[in-house]
Amino acid sequence: MTTQAVRLFRKMNGLFAVYKPQGVHWKHVRDSTESNLLKALNSCPPPAPQLALQFQLLSGGENCSSKDVVLSPSMVPTLADHPLVTGPQFHKVHVGVGHRLDAFSSGVLVLGVGKGNGVLEHLCKSHVTRDYTLEGEFGKATDNFTHTGRVIEKTTYDHVTLDKLERVLAMIQGANQKALITYSQVDLHTQEAYELAVRGLLYPHGKSPPILTGLRCIHFNPPNFTLEVQCVNETQKYLRKLIHEVGLELRTSAVCSGVRRTRDGPFKVENALTRQHWTADSIMQAIAHFRPKTDKRIDVNV
Amino acid sequence: MHVCQPCVSLLLSRPLSAALQQSTRALHQRAHLTLLQHTLIELSCSSYVLSSVDLDAAVHPSPLQEISEEEAVQIHVPSALPPESSTLRPYVDESETLSKLVQLGVNLWKLEQRPNVGSMLVRLDFDADVAPKLLLLKDLGVEETKLGQLVSYLKSKKFSKQSVAAMVSKAPYLLNFSVERLDNRLGFFQKQLGLSAEKTRDVVTRLPKLLCGSLEPIKENLKVCELEFGFRGNEIQHIVTTVPKVLIANKRKLTQIFDFVHNTMDVPHSLIAKFPQVLNAKFLRIRERHLFLEYLGRAQYQPSQPNYISLDRLVFLPDEVFCSEVALATLEDFERFQKTL
């Protein structure tokens, strides 16, 4: 006889996406979701306590006189199953984190519950691309490439135009395409390589440095500008350094004022859960929503 | 990945050693019962002749052998309780103390996580140890003991009976303190904050944790308010009487909130002192709501201007009410905006 709590626990298997706010460590996000899931599990009614046979000294029935005390049997719930003695039914739910986001960045963070953690590991090791929106600001350079760091130098940026920026981005994109072809370990002079490249199915095999498969500028308003990036194997620090290098190429300096992940593999920002929705029922709905997509994706990869 | 439920706590907690007192009525009842059953089984069997001079039979008697009442009473029945256990579960039904504690609502599971508390609880005798303390706590006015001295001291400082009871239930470790320590603490609060006796009493009753912990973080927080934030004396007094939690809040988080509210939202000191609840709120919440209002062009925090939004309404309203009344937008818009931050 399974209780409601056990049935709910068995349903908690799968992947879902969460929108991590800026300034929050990813561990805090993982811990909050785990404690919310545990709260929902432990709020289910506990199983009925086991009954034990106890002989109690009660006054006798009509047959005996009123002064006689007789041992009479009764089924009494054992105190060993009382919730104050056993504690909560569930202590731990396995919640794993996919590709991590550092505290400065915000965006889609994929979490896996229960059996979904195995799938999550598979997803992490696969060659899924991720979409980022990078916000940059011309005019200064700091020690950690962010606008909150210690300023090292300040420069002018009046000479920067959209045209020059696009030229620099095209150059970076060309270098990355070359790297992609090298690391994908295909011989460029073959027909299969050409067909894969045409369909955009080239991806790096094994270990590779961060590679940008797509890069463009979506907003230019000096000193601020916004880039959209699709990349593989990246870290957020690399992306902030990219902004710094764009500034250097334009003979000025730039810092990054925001890194926002809009897509991690098949998980997009529209379906990510905001902080108000980090509760058990929203999470279960999100798991059910993503289940067909992740299954299909795994089949394609494998 | 198999998750073991309460078994995990069994493995992680320390083992207890069992030492049950002799005088548990339930234990005797059970022993008596097994003896009764034993003799009943023997008597109900058909005639079994006692084997006479066989030495083996005397050393290893058959369980179906008939014996006299005196010998039956002398049979020792070992208890079925485990000698060692990492939880109090096997002992709760047998021990009078533990079952009475559970019936009173004591969270045994939480207490047994602490080291050695489980062994201590199992060894307690209810009538001798536990009952007098419970009666004392109920009355809060017994004069002879040390706890009584503390309570009479608090009463001499004009704390009412209900406020003393409330303080003790929120911070039970108060009862461990000596009278001089409490005296020092109350004097410190009165001097440092410059509050009247009545207001000090009010603050301490609402947050008795102030009296329990160390005074250094509180002094630091006060200095931060005065020097870093630049609040005046009477503003600090008002803040502390409205929101005493500011005194024991985390210094870094407090600074982060104040920095955002004063520098980014451009709210002057006087307004923050008027609504000190904003210093107690979550930083992320304030940030998201302010940026949303700024995006909509409704971020007006000056009381003299039209469409003024007070700080406490900004922070304390739940999301739906905030969106519909203050921001005049839908909840979905707010969520979509949150995903662009």
Interface residues (C-beta under 8 A of the other chain):
Chain A: F9 Y19 P21 Q22 G23 V24 A52 F55 L71 T78 L79 A80 H82 L84 V85 T86 G87 Q89 F90 H91 K92 V93 H94 S106 G114 K115 N117 R260 V269 A272 T274 R275 Q276
Chain B: M1 V3 Q5 P6 V8 S9 Q29 L33 T87 L88 R89 P90 V92 D93 L98 S99 V102 G105 V106 N107 L108 W109 K110 F283 L284 E288 D319 E335 Q338 K339 T340 L341
